Amino acid sequence: MKKYTKEHEWVEIKGTEAVVGITAHAAKELGDITFVEMPPEGTDLIVGDVLGTIESVKAASDIYAPISGTVSGINKELEEEPAIVNISPEGKGWVCKLDNIDLVELEDLMSQEQYEKYLKESSRK
Amino acid sequence: MMESENLKITPLNDRHIQLGAKMVPFAGWNMPVQYKEGIIAEHSHTRKHVSVFDIFHMGEFRVKGKNSAIALDRILARPVADQKPGTCRYGFLLTEKGTVVDDLIVYRIDDNEFFIVVNAGTRDADAARFRELLPKDVSFADESDATAKIDLQGPESADVLVSLGLEKESLPAYYRWIKTRISGIPCILSRTGYTGELGFEIYFPADKSGTMWDILLGQKNVKPVGLGARDTLRLEMGYPLYGHELNLETTPVEAGFAQILKLGEKRDFIGAEILRTSQPKKRLAGIELDGRRAAREGTPVFISGRESGKVSSGTFSPSLGKAIALAYFNGESEISVGTEVELVTDRFRITGKTTSVPFYKNGTARK
């Protein structure tokens, strides 16, 4: 089950690891993604740290750690084909994996329903 | 969620929205940056097939009178007096200091009439300057609001016009224009463009915008393309964009256009004195970056560890699959091609090499 942040990241627990990526909304806002900067394996992250950057033709956006942890893997396919993030932002377009995680931190994040509500409210300016 | 901010809209605004365009402000106008397929698909489509661009926002002036040729010849950086009717000439409006007020294209209509196409953001300043500089017996009219412009660009663009009934042999040659009709709509059709591909720019009455757009989009393989791809296409060709490579702090010599100015000839024009007697303070060069990550405008450029310049435009190049940039290097000498550079911000350090432009070498513009 995915949880979501206000900065449009998602996180999903798979065993002892957390998989992290950007949401479909974020990918759509960015447009065609041309480059993904991913953190080196072994990097220790505290929730809210910048873990990488996603660039599109027209924009660049930081990716923030939705929970704390240590980078245990990155999606190497994004190096050659960053467009995978556009095609499958919440599936094949995952960015990195974290271990040494504290599940309690997930409670601060939004459910899918809450995130969708958040998007609706943000767009009503 | 409407952010009008007093943005102007083109006559095609509703159509863009219906086509699913992402609209953004540009030079005071609400313009499509991309449609549903995205910038990279739109860019590739233009290089492979044919695209239409809504360019209503650019300005069009008409200058007329017995002395119009002589008057413009003294105002503009490139000669006008020897320009033949039926031709287009790319040039500059300069300040007394030789710096660029705008880049523009002059269409000579006949001996005493000129049609001048200028950028959207500079249109009002250009009009004011022309009005100030032209003698009283030369008339000046800003026809921008009554004139629509649609760019038709791509290797199949001539085919589109032929399928609409124009004779292939009657289509203008490179940098020439003709008066014609497209589905009955009177227009000026020039073989010019900003993509590096075979293409045309079409000028016609603004109230026919919807009809012209619909007719063109109805032709085989024609897709709508926005300003995002317009920028990646021009940057791949090394074409300057006013506000980036050209501005009030930059001369056309610095931007690499010394050759077309023919400063060795005796002609006197605004800015000539300074351009003939002073050295450039900087030089524009192309950079191919190592990798996909783009360096944007303002990124410092280093040569052998010393800060030597700044990026004026940078993007990911869909055709090359890597990032490219145009940058101004300090100093009067041109930078040799193949010089290793580093682009450095507090977020990244990217290596690259200077290169000749165009970056993309297979454009069909002159075919």
Contacts between the chains, C-beta under 8 A, distances in Angstrom:
chain1	res1	chain2	res2	distance
A	31	B	22	7.4
A	31	B	34	6.3
A	31	B	38	5.8
A	31	B	39	6.0
A	31	B	228	7.3
A	32	B	38	4.5
A	32	B	39	5.2
A	32	B	40	4.3
A	32	B	41	7.7
A	34	B	40	7.9
A	34	B	292	5.5
A	34	B	294	7.0
A	34	B	316	3.8
A	34	B	323	8.0
A	35	B	291	7.5
A	35	B	292	4.2
A	35	B	293	4.6
A	35	B	294	7.2
A	35	B	316	6.9
A	35	B	323	7.9
A	37	B	293	7.2
A	37	B	348	7.7
A	53	B	347	7.2
A	55	B	292	7.9
A	55	B	293	6.4
A	55	B	294	6.4
A	55	B	316	7.5
A	57	B	39	4.5
A	57	B	40	6.8
A	57	B	228	5.9
A	57	B	232	6.4
A	57	B	315	6.4
A	57	B	316	5.8
A	58	B	33	6.7
A	58	B	39	7.0
A	58	B	228	5.7
A	60	B	296	8.0
A	82	B	292	6.9
A	83	B	40	7.8
A	86	B	38	7.6
A	123	B	1	5.9
A	124	B	1	7.2
A	125	B	1	5.0
A	125	B	3	7.9
